[in-house]
Amino acid sequence: MRRGSNQQTTGVAVNFHTELGFCAARLLRCSAMTADPQVQLSSAIPQPRQAQDIAKREAGLHKRLSQRQVAMIGLGCTIGTGLFLGSAISVKLAGPAVLLSFAAGAVIALTVMWALAEMAVEHPAAGSFGLYAEMYLHPWAGFAVRYTYWLCLVMVVGSEVVAAAIYCEFWLPNGPAWIWIAGFSVLLILVNTLSIENFGSIEYWLAMIKVVTIVAFLILGAMLLFGLGFPRIGLIHFTAHGGFSPHGWRGVGLGIVMAIFSFLGLEIVGVTAGEAADPQKAVPRALRRTLGYLALFYLGGLALVVGIVPWKEIGLGESPFVRVFERVGIPAASHVMNFVVLSAALSSALCNLYFTARMLFSLARGGFAPALLGKLSKKGMPVAAVLASSVGMAMALVLAQIFQRTAFVFLIGVAFFGGPFIWLMTLATHVAFRLRVKKENRTIARIAPLGIWSSTFGILALLAVLVSTWWIPDFHVALLSGPPWLVFLTVCYFIWQKFQPPKSAAGAAPHG
């Protein structure tokens, strides 16, 4: 592929990320198959002692990530190229009222942050929400959550690597894309297998590029808006061109869908609990900072975008960031932004490959995947799990080229399905976690101020949002692919359960 201009480059990238960069879902429950469901369910759900043993089985990972690295990993995973290139999609749905959409999305994300922080402090482990689902809901839940998210992120990593190759063609249009794809893939694998210290440092600085760019945009955009050193634009674009909410509350509601997908990735901070130096302090603080920065960056960035550029003129062919940087006279703004989105894609891919490897590692330690994937190198890195996830990424790239309209479309739908499904399961797990804590009269760090009620609100809000995805055509594939995928996983789980020899809780998840 060749690209002669930045407009074409960003256009292709946006279209690719519109298809592969987001996830959507609805929560399905699985009950045990027996004549006496209550007996079967109680025997399948791990009891207090078993739950502690399950959490301990993921020992061996080196706890070397600092608090600042944990926070940056969260931002690196969550802030992909969507903010820089895909913000136009949200604005088109809601107009200036997209600010209300993202504020509502931040509130929903807050309930997930509270739930995950409480459980991560109590059980710091790499399996994170997948492990907690196994511990407090049912082994099936842990099986389904981790495999769904593994596949989701494998697809996302593949899309980010391809996008990075597209960005490089902006400077070297005659270079074959496969060279860039191969080179970036080797680089990602190498960083994810050296040591957790090296991974944390490299991801920290890659994420810092994005943070500095966003801060510069917020400062320069505010100067343009309020006339500090530049002709004043003012607030006219917030109410002109059809008013503040040109598409009414329906537009705001559909904008919340996009907001939820923008905040997805927040949950990766919980995974770092297994390798954080002080998870009891680092994880809650990192979750709060990550969500706070995301709300500031998205709300502030979108406010400046719709304030500076009439929302009807915002299109997918050019990043709103480029418009602002060119307007203030930054030389070679398109080159600067191409470098930023390249670093954003690599940062996101690096984080997500880290995440996929920890999901496979957790599955292997639970007996849900080959034991080889649960082995660690001398430096405490799950090298086999990284390589297996990389093979999955390569398969996704091959399917993208060969089966664009058949099998690959289904996998895209499952990838769309993954993120909100994990959020719903995390909130449901938190409800079960709090009820178990109350029953056992345990003392925990109470981070969710409303307890189970905040998680219940989050579940209802997410379900309402996901129902509305039917009115966004691009998300139909998620609603059509997600349920069959869960049925397939359920069949796989019960086949595995049937032929799995009994094991202790420390070696595998208890099952009925």
N, C-alpha and C positions, 0 to 999 in steps of 0.2 A: 504494500500500500504506500502511496505517496501523498504528501500534503504540502501544498505550496504556500499556505498562509496559516496564521494562527487561528483565524475564524474557522477554517476547515478542521484544524486540529482539535479545537475545543468542541466543535459540533459533533465529531465522531466520538470523542471521549464521553460527552454527555449522553449521546444515544446509547453507548455501550453500558454506561453506568446506570442509565435509566432501567435497562433490562436486568443487570446483574448486581447492582450495588445495594439493593434493598431487600427486606424480607417481610412476609405477612402471614398471619395465622389465626386459628381459633382453637380453643382448648378442648381436647377430647379426654375423656376419662376411661380407664380400663379397670374393671373389677375382676377379681379372681373367678375362675371357672370351677364351681363346685356346687354340690347340692346344699351346702351350708356356708354361704358367703361370709358370715361373721367369723366363723371358726377359721376359715381359710385366710381371710384378710388379716386377722390378728396374728396368725402364725407367720405370715409373709412379711409383715412390717417388723423391722428390727426392734428389739427391746433395748432398754437403756444401756446395758453392758455391751450388747452387740453393736449398738450405734457407735460407742466409743472405739471399739475395735475396728470398725469400718473406717473411721476417720484416721486411725493410726496406720492403716496398711499402706498409705501413700507416702510414708517416710522415706528419706534418702535424698530428696531434692535439697540443694544448698540454699540456705536462707541468707542471701546476700544483697537483695534489692533494698535500696534506701527509700525513705519516704518520698523524696522528690522524684526518684525514678518511677516508683509506683504511680504517682500522680500523672507523670508525663506519659507513661504507657497507656493509661486510660484515655488521655487526650489524643495520643497517637492513633489508637484504634478507632476512636469515635469520630474524629475530624479527618475524614478522607477527602476526596476531591469534591464531594457533594456540596460543601459550603462554598467552594470557590467557583464551581461550574454549574452545579445543579440547583442552586437557590432559585433560579428562574422558574422551576417547576412549581414550587410552593407559591410563589407570587402570582403566577397565572391562575392558580386555583382560587385564591382568596383575595387578591389585590392587597392594598395596605393592611387589611384586617388579618393578614397572615401573622401579624404580631400577636393577636389574640390566640391564634392557633398554636403558636409556639409556646406561649405562656401556659396554655392548657396542657400541652405536651410535656412541659417541664414539671408540672404538678404531678402528672402520672408517673414520670420518670422518678420523681422524688419518692414515691411509695415503694418503687422497686429498690431504690438506693437504701432506704431504711431497712427493708426486709433483708436484703443481701448483706448489709453491714452487720446486722445482729447475728446472722448465722455464721458469717465468716469469722467474727471475733470468737464465737463459741467453738467453731471447728475450722481452723485455718488449714485448708487443703487445696491441692491443685484441681481436684475434681469439682470444687465449688458447688454451684447450684445443682449440677448433675448428681454429685455425691449426696447432697442434702435431700434431693428428691427421693433417692434410694433409701436414705435413712428414715425419713419421716412420712413419706407417702407409700411407696411400694417399689420393690426392685425393678418392676417394669418401667416405672417412671424414670428412674435413673438411667436405665438402658435406652429408652426412647429419647430422653432429653440430650444425652451426650452424643448419640449417633446422629440425631437430627442436626445438632449444632455443628458437629464435625463436618458433615456434608455441606451444610450452609457455608461455613467458612472456607472450605476447600474451593468452592465455587467463587467466593469473593476474592480469595488470594489469586486464583487464576485470572479473574477479570482485572485485578489491579496490575498484575505483571504485564498483561496485554496492553493495558492503558499506558503503562510506563514506556513500553516500546513505541506506542503511537506518539507520545510526547517527544521522544528522541528523534523521530522522523521530522519534527519541526526544524531541527538544526541540520540533520543529515538525511534529506529526503530520499537519497538513492541507496541507503543502507538497508539490507534485508531485515525484516522484523524479527525473524527467528533468531538472529544473532543476539539481539537485545533481550529477547525472551529467555534464551538459554543463559546468557550472562547474568541477568538479574536473578534468575532462579538459583543458579549456583551461589551467588552472593547471599541470598536469603537463607539457603540451607547452611552455608558456612557460619553465618552469624548466629544461627539458632543451635549450633552444635559445639561452639567453642567453650563458652562458660556463661553463666548467668550474669556475671559482672560485666563482661564485654557486651552482651546483649542489652543490658540496662543502660549502659553508657551510650551506645550507638543509637538506640531508640530515643534516648533523652534528647540528643542533639538534632536528630531528624524531626522530632516533634517540635523542638524549639523553633525551627525554621517556620513552621506553620503558625505558631503562636506569635512570633515577631511580626509576620506578615499581617495577621489579623489585627494586632494592636496598631500597626502602622495605618492600616485601612481605617480603623475606628477613629484615630486621631485626625488623619487627613480628611476623612469624610465629614467629621464634625466641623472642621474648619471651613469646608466648602458650604455646609448646610447653614452655618451661622455667620458666615462672612468674616472669618478671622484670617486676614491676609489674602482673601480671594473675594470675588463678587458674591454677595449673599444670595443663596437660593431660597432659603426660608422653608416653611412647612406647607407650601401650596400644593405639592404633589400628593399629600396625604388625603386631601379631600376633593381634588379635581379629578377629572377623568372617570366620573361615575360615582364619586363619593368614597368614603373610607371603606365601606364594605359593599363593593359593586355587585357581588354575587350573593349577598345576604348570608344568613346563618348556615345555609347549605355549603357555601364556599368556605366558611370558617371551619365547619365540621370536616370537610374533605382536606382542608389544610392541616388539621390535627393529625390525620393519617400520615402525611409527609413528615410532620414534626416528630412523631413517634419513631419513624424509620431513621430520622436524623440523629436521634439520641441513642439508638441502638449501638452497642459497643461499650456502654457504661459498665456492663456486667463483667467485662474482662478484668476489672480491678479486683473482683472477688477471687479470680483464679490466681492472681499474684500473691494471695495470702499464703500459699504453700511455699513461696520462696522469698517472702518479705522478712527483713531482719527483725522487725517488731510488729507482727501482724495485728495485734490488739490495738495498737495506736495508728499504724500506717494505713491499714485498709479503710477504717471509717473516715479518717482525715482525707485520704485520697479520693474516696467516693464523694465526699462533700465538696472538695475542691473541683473535682472533675465536673460534677453536675453544675456547680456555680459558674465555672468558666464557660461551659457549654451554653448555659442560659444567657450569659453575658455576650458571648461571641455571636450566637445565632440571633438573639433578639436585637442586640446592638447593630450587628452587621446588616440584618434585614431592614431595620429601621432606616439605616443610612441608604441602603439600596433603593427603597421605595421613595425616600425623601429626595434623593439626588436625580434619579432617573424615573420618568413617568412609567408607572407599572405596565402600561400597555406596550411600551417600547422595549421592555425587557424580554429578550429572546434567548433561545438555546444556543445561538451561534457564537456568542461572545460572553465572557465572564464579566459580571458587573464590576468586579475588582479592577479589571483592565480599564474600564471606562473611567473609574475614579482616578487611578494612577496616571492615566494619560491626561486627564483634565487638570491635574496639579502640576503637570510638566515633568514627570519622572521619565528620563530617557529610556528608550527600549523597554517600555512597560510590558509589551507582549512577551519579550524574552524573559523578563523577571518573573512574570506569572507562569510561564512555561516551566521554569526551574522550580517554582514553588509547588505546582501541581505534580511535577515529577517526584519531588521529595515527599509530597503528601501520599502519593500512590505507593511509594516504596516503604514509607513509614507504616501505613495501614497494612500492607502485605506482610511486613516483618512481624508486626504484632499478631496478626491473625494466624500466621504460621506457628508462632509460639503457642497460641491458644489451641489450635487443632492438635498439636503434639501433646499438650497436657490433657486434652479430652481423651485421646487414645491411650495415653499412659494410665489415666484413671480407670478407663474401661478394662485395660489389661490387668491392673492390680485387683480389680473386682471380679476377674474371671470371665468378663464379657467379651474379651478379645484375646488373641494369642499372647502367651506369657512373655514372649520375646519383646513385645512392645512396652512392657512394664519394666524393662531393664534400664539401668542408668550407667553412664560412662563414669570414669574416675573423677570427672569434674562435676558430677551430679546432673548431667544433661540426658534427657530421653532421646538419644540419637536415633534409635530404631523407629520410634514414634514420629520423629521429624521426617525421616526418610520415607516412611509409609504415607504420611500426609502429603509429601512432595510427589509421590507416585500418583496419589489421588488428584493432585492439582494438574499433573501432566495429562491424566486421563480426561479431566474436564476440558482442557484445551483441545485435545483431539476430538472429543465429542462436539465441541463448539464448531469445528470445521467440517466434520463429516455428517453429523446428524442434527443439523440446525433446527429442523422442523419436526423431529420425532422425539427420540429419547432425550435429547438435550433440552427441549422445551419443558419436559417433565421435571428434569433436574433443576431448571431455573425456578419452576414453581415451588419445589421443595426448598430451594434456597430462600425464596421470598417468604416461605412459611416459617423458617427457623426462628428468627429473632423474637417476634411477639409471642410465639409459642413458648419460648424459654422464659420470657417475662411473666406470662400467665402461670406457668408451672412454678416459677420462683415465688410468686405471691401466694399461690396455693400451698406450697411447701412451708412458707412462713406461718401461715395460719395453723397448719398442723404442728409446726415447731413450737409456737406459743402455747397451744393447747397441751402439748406434751410437757412443756416446762411447768405449766400450771399444775398439771396432774402430779408431777414428781416433786413439786415444791422446790424447784431449783432456782438458784440465783444467777442471773445473766446480766450482761450489759444491755440495758434497755435503751435502744437508740430510736425505735419507732414510737413516737409519743402517744399514738392512739392504739398501739398494739395491733390486734387482728383487724380492727376496723379500718385502718389505713390500707392494709392489704386487700380487704374486701372491697373498698372503694376502688382501688386500682384494678382489681379483676373486673368489676362491673364497667368501669370506664373503658378498659381495653376491649372488652367484648362489644361495647357500643361502637367504638371506633372501628373495629374489624368488620362489623356488619356493614358499615358504610363503605368499605372498600369495594363492595360490589358495584358501586356507582363510579368507580375509577377503572376503566377497561384494562389498563395495564396490570391490574392486580387480580383479574379473573383467574389467571393461571395458578396463583397461589391457593385460592379457595378450591380450585378443582384438583390440584395435585396434592395438597396437604393431607386430607383425610385418607386417600388411598395409600400414601406413604406410611401413615401411622398404622393402618391395617397390616401392611407388609411387615413393619417392625414388630407388631404384636405377634404375628405368626412366627417370625424369626425368634422372638423371645421365648415363646412356649415350646418351640422345637429345641432351642438351646436348653431350656429348663428340663425338658424330658430326658435329654441324654447327658446332662451334666451330673457327674458324681458328687455326692455330698461333700461339702468343704466347711471348714471353720469360718467364722465371721471374719477373722483376720486375713484369710486368704481369698475369700470371695464373698459376695453379697449373699445374705441368707435369702432363701426363696422357699416358696411353698411347695 
